[in-house]
Amino acid sequence: MKRFALLVACATLTACAVTPTAVNPDRVTLNATRMTVLFTDGTSCRVDLAAGGSGILPECPHPLRYDVEVQGANPLAPLLGDLVAPYALIALSDGAGRIWHYRSPASRDWTFGEGRDD
């Protein structure tokens, strides 16, 4: 009977243990001046791109490195300004060597897979 009670106690403790899940970038939005990264835990981090296209996400609980390579202006930019995203390649990376690739505007990802994890 003691063995059964011990087995039930161990099973209960194991079932109640919370296993941490990795927080990953889920979506990236970009305009001419700012990039926003949305994470799987609901966190949103923004960076002003006027200072440059690479660095560490500032004041973000998930300190990922970002590299933004603007490939050209969106042809609708003269009409819509910051409402449309420039054509760009975006890479986010963490200290563990994981890299997430995005394209802007997001509609360009239909063949590449938004947020593909390499």
C-alpha positions in Angstrom: 0.0 0.0 0.0 2.9 2.4 0.8 4.3 1.7 -2.7 1.0 2.6 -4.3 0.7 5.8 -2.3 4.3 6.7 -3.3 3.6 6.0 -6.9 0.4 8.2 -6.8 2.3 11.0 -5.1 5.1 10.9 -7.7 2.6 10.8 -10.6 0.7 13.8 -9.1 3.9 15.8 -8.7 5.1 15.0 -12.2 1.7 16.0 -13.7 1.7 19.3 -11.8 5.2 20.3 -12.8 5.2 23.1 -15.2 7.5 22.7 -18.1 8.7 26.0 -19.5 8.0 26.5 -23.1 10.4 28.5 -25.3 9.2 31.9 -26.3 9.7 32.5 -30.0 9.1 35.4 -32.4 5.7 34.8 -34.0 5.3 37.8 -36.4 7.2 40.8 -37.6 5.8 44.0 -39.0 7.8 46.7 -40.6 7.3 50.2 -41.9 9.8 52.8 -43.1 10.8 53.8 -39.6 9.9 51.0 -37.1 9.9 47.3 -36.7 7.6 45.4 -34.3 8.2 41.9 -33.2 5.3 39.9 -31.7 6.2 36.9 -29.6 4.3 33.7 -28.9 3.8 34.8 -25.3 2.0 38.0 -26.4 4.9 40.3 -25.8 5.4 43.1 -28.4 8.8 44.7 -28.9 9.5 47.7 -31.1 12.7 49.2 -32.5 13.3 52.5 -34.2 15.1 51.7 -37.5 16.3 55.3 -38.0 19.3 54.4 -35.8 20.2 51.5 -38.1 19.1 48.2 -39.4 20.8 45.9 -36.9 21.2 45.6 -33.1 19.5 44.0 -30.1 15.8 44.6 -29.5 15.8 47.5 -26.9 13.9 47.2 -23.7 12.6 43.8 -24.7 12.3 40.9 -22.3 13.4 38.6 -25.1 16.8 40.2 -26.2 17.0 39.0 -29.8 19.5 40.3 -32.3 17.8 41.8 -35.4 19.2 42.5 -38.9 17.0 44.3 -41.4 18.2 44.5 -45.0 15.9 46.9 -46.9 15.8 45.8 -50.6 13.7 48.6 -51.9 10.8 50.9 -51.4 7.2 49.6 -51.8 5.8 51.1 -55.0 2.7 52.2 -53.0 4.8 54.2 -50.6 4.4 57.5 -52.5 0.6 57.1 -52.1 0.3 55.4 -48.7 3.5 56.4 -46.9 4.1 54.4 -43.7 1.0 52.3 -44.2 2.9 50.0 -46.5 6.1 48.1 -45.6 9.3 48.4 -47.6 10.7 45.3 -49.3 13.1 43.8 -46.8 14.7 40.7 -45.4 14.6 40.4 -41.6 16.6 38.0 -39.5 16.1 37.5 -35.7 18.6 35.4 -33.7 19.1 34.4 -30.2 22.2 33.4 -28.2 21.5 29.7 -28.7 22.2 30.0 -32.5 18.5 29.9 -33.6 17.6 32.2 -36.5 14.2 33.2 -37.7 13.8 34.7 -41.2 11.0 37.0 -42.3 10.2 39.0 -45.4 8.5 42.3 -45.7 5.8 42.8 -46.6 4.4 39.7 -45.1 2.6 38.8 -48.4 6.0 37.9 -49.8 6.2 34.9 -47.4 3.7 32.7 -49.1 6.4 30.6 -50.7 9.1 31.1 -48.0 7.1 30.4 -44.8 6.7 33.3 -42.4 8.9 32.9 -39.4 10.8 29.9 -40.8 13.1 28.6 -38.0 16.5 27.5 -39.4 
